[in-house]
Amino acid sequence: MSTAVNIDTRIQSVEVSDDLITAYLADGRVISVPLAWSWRLSEATPTQRGNYQIIGAGQGVHWPEVDEDLSADGMLHGVPARRPKH
């Protein structure tokens, strides 16, 4: 038995709602994580959340107005951003 495996985790686009960060991958998968995983995006305005750049040939996403970066691998493997301790 042969199993085809496609591991193209490049992000093509992103949507951020009031509850979820959703990434659309080049291989057709759609992955979502809770918005709470990113405290910076949780605190951002809808306009700031919509202003993103795909970085690293699709390996991640950068939101310049809130200085947030998320990777496809981080979203797939469950790595939330931690709020810094003061």
N, C-alpha and C positions, 0 to 999 in steps of 0.2 A: 504494500500500500504506500502510496506517495502522497505527501501533504505539501501543498503549495503555501509558502510563507512569504508574505509581503511585509517588510518592516520599514516602510518609508514613512518615518514619523515627522516629515517636514510639514510645518504649519503653513497653510495658504491664506487663511483669514481667521479673524477672531470676532466674537460678539461678547459684550459684557452686559448682563441684565442686572436687576436689583438683587438677584439671588445666585447667579451662575456666571462663570467664565467658560465660554464654549469655544473650542478650537476645531477648525475644519482642516483635516490633514490631507496631504497630497494623494494618499492611497484610498481616500474615500471615507475613512473613519471620522467620526465626530466624537470628541471627548469633552466632558464638562467636569468642572470642580466647583465647589462652593465658593462664592465670592469672598466669604470670610477667610479663605486661605490667603488672601492678599489684603492685609490691613490698609495698604496704600490705596488700592483700587476701591476698597470698601468706603474709604473716606473721600474719594474723588467724585467730581461732578460727572453727570452723564457725558458732557462734552469732553472732559479730560479722558474718560474711559474709552471714548470713540476715537481718540487721537493716538494711534499706535503705529509702530513700525515693525515689520518682520525683519529679524536679524539672523545672521549666521546661516544664510541660505535656507532659512525656514526652521532652524533648530530652536528658535525662541522668538519672543515678542518683547518689545520695549515700549513703555509709555513715557515719553520724554517729560511731560508736564508733571508727573508724579514720581519720576525716577524709579520706575518698577520694571523688573525683568522677570519673565517666566519662561521656562523651557518646556518643550513637548515632553521630554523624558520626565521632568519633575511632575507634570500633570498626570502622566501615565502611571508613575510609581508612587504617587501620594506624598509629595514633599511640600507642605505649606510654608509660606514665608513667615518667619518669626518676627514679632515686634521687638525692636531693641529695648533693652532694659536701661533705665536712666539711673 
